[in-house]
Amino acid sequence: MKHLNKVLFSVFRKYIRKNSLSSIFLTILGITICFFAGIDDGEAIDLYIQKLQSLSEHKIHVNQITSVRNFYLHNNDRHPPKEHRHLTRHEFNKKKSELKQKWEAQYNMVWPKLTITKKGTTKSFAFEAHHIIPINAGGVNHWWNITPLSPRGHKLLHSSMEEKACFSHNLLEQKYLRFVLKIEGLYKKNFKNYLPKLRFVPGQFSF
C-alpha cells in the first residue's frame, strides 16, 4: 500500500498537497481518468507515425505505414524478455546492410546521407537506421520496420511523448501520456483558433 501511495503521489506531487485525504482522492481520481479517458492503441500509433514523419527527411510510403500499424495492433508481445532483445539487436547489427538494401529496393532510392561541411571540409554520413517499432517493444528486423533518421531527429523522436505513449514499459506513464495526447488533440480540434498556443509538457511529472 505504501508503494502504491508513493507511485500515485509522484504523478501529481507538484500540483497537490501531500499527506491529506483530499490529495489521495484527487490522485486516485486523476489516475483513473488517465486509464480510461486516453487515446487507444490505434490513435497512439497514428500519432507516433505522424511525429516520426515530421522528423524524417523523406516521406514514408503508405504500404510501410500499414505494415507497421498492423504489426503494432496485433503484436501481443510488446515487452519481450531481455535475452530476446539482445538477440534481436545482435541480429540487426549483422543484417543492417542487408535491411538497408531491401529498403532501397522498395523505395527505389539510395539510403540517405547526411552531409556536413566544417572548416572547408565536407563529410558524408549515412543516416541512422531507426526501428519504427523499437526492439524493446517487440520490434522486428524487417525492412518495413526501419527508416532513415538524422541523429537529431532520432534523438528527438526517442524523447517524444508520442513514442513513450506507444512503447513505454511503465503502464502508468503510458496511460498518463495517452491522456495528455487526448486532451491536446481536443484542444487543437476545438480551441486552437480561440485560445493562446498551448503545448502540454508531461516532463513536469516524474514516473
N, C-alpha and C positions, 0 to 999 in steps of 0.2 A: 504493500500500500504506500509506503514511504517512497519507493522508487517511482510508482505511478504519479504521485503528487509532484515529485521532482520534475518528471517529464512534462506534466501538464503546466506547471508554473513556468517552465523555461520558455514556453511558446509566447506567452503574453506578459512576461515579467516586467517589460519596460512600460507597460500601459496600465497595469493594475497593482493594487497594494497587496503585498504578500501577507500570509498568515491571518486571513479573515475568511469567514464563511462566504461572504459575497464574492470574494476573489476566486474561491474554489468553484462556486456555482458558475460564475462568468467564464472561467477557463473551460470547465466541462461543457458548457453550452457552446462555446466557441469551437472546441474540438469536434463536437457533434455536428455542428453546421458544416465545418470543413469536410467531414467524412461523407456527408450526404448531399451537399449542395455544390460540389465542384464539377468540373468537366469530366466526361467519361474517357475511356481509352481511345476511342476514335477521334475525339476532339483534341486529345493530348498529342497524339502522333501527328495530326494535321498541323497543329501549331508549331510543333518541333520541326517539321519539314519546312514550314514557312520560314522559321528562324534560320534553319540551315541554308535555305535558298537565298535569304537576304545577306548571308555572309560568304556566299560562294561566288566565284568569278565566272561561272558558267551555268546555264540553265539545265536543271536535272529533268530528264525525259519522263513523261507520264508513265511509261512502262516500268521504269525503275522505281518510281514512287509507289506504283501499285504493288510491286513485288515486296518492297519494304513494309508497306502498310499491312498487307495480308499476313506477312510473317509475324509482325508485331502483334496483331489482333488474335492470331491463332497459336501463338507460342505460349505453352504452359510452363516453360522453364526459364523464367526471367531472372532467376537467382542461381545460376549454375555453381557447383562446388569449386573450390579453389583449384583443385587439380585439373578440372576440365578447362578452366580459364587459362591456366598455364599452358596446357597442351594446345589450345586454340591459338594462343599468342605465338607459341613456338612454330606452329604450322604456318601462321601468317607470315612470319619473318622469312620462312623458307620459300613461300609461294607468292611473295609480294610482287615480284616482276611478272610472274605468270598472270596474276589477277589484274595487274595494270594493262597487260596486253589484251586480255579479254574485254576489259572496259574500253580500251581504244578501238577494238573491233566493233563493239556495239555503238560507239559514238562516232566512228569513222574520223577520229582525230587523235593527235599525239597527246599523251599525258601532259598537262600544262606545266610550265616552268615559271619560276619567279626570277626576274632579272633585277639585279641591284648594281647600281653604279656608285662607287665611293672613291674619291680622290683620283678620278680618271681611270679607275679600274672597274671593268664590268664583269660580274659573275652571275651565273645562272644556276638555280637550284630547282630540283623537281618539287612540285607542290606535295605537301604531306598527304598521305592516304588516310582518310578518316573513315572508321567504321560507322556507318549511319546508325545502326543498332549496335551499341557497344558490346564488346566481348563480355564485359562484366554483367551485361543484361541479357546474355544468351545469344548475342550476335554471331553470325557465321561468316566464314571466309568464302564468299561468293562475289562475283563482280558487281552484282546489283546492290551489295551492301557496303561498297566503298565509293568514295567520291573525293576528288582533289580539293584541298583547302589550303589557303596560305597559313603560315604559322600564327599570324594574328587572328585570322578568322577561326582557326582551330581552337585557340585558347579562349576566345570569346564564346564560342558555342559550348565548350565544356563548362563554362562558368554561368551559363544562362539558366534562368528558371524554367524555360521551356524544356531543356534537356533533363533537368532534375525532376520536373513534373512527370516525365515519361519513365525515367530509368532509376530514380533514387531507390536504394535498398531500405531507406528509412521510411516506413509507411506513413508516419506522422508528417514528416517533411513533404512527402509526395502529395498527400491529401491537402495539406495546407496550401501548397503552391498551385494545385489544381483549382482550389477555391479562389485564390488570388487571380489566376488567369480568367476564371469565370467572371469575376467582378470587373476586371479590366476590360473584358470583351463586351460586357453590358454597357460599361461607360463609353467605350469607343462607338458602340452602335447607337446609343440613345442620347448621350450628353456631350459628345465631343465638340459640337458646334456651339454649345451654350455655356460650358464651364471652362476654366483655365486648363491648360495642358496638365495632365496628371500621369505619373508613372509610379506604380507600386514598387516598393523596394523591399522584398522579403528578407534581404540580408540583415535587416534590423533584428530579426529573430535568431535565436540560437537553438539548434536541434541536437 
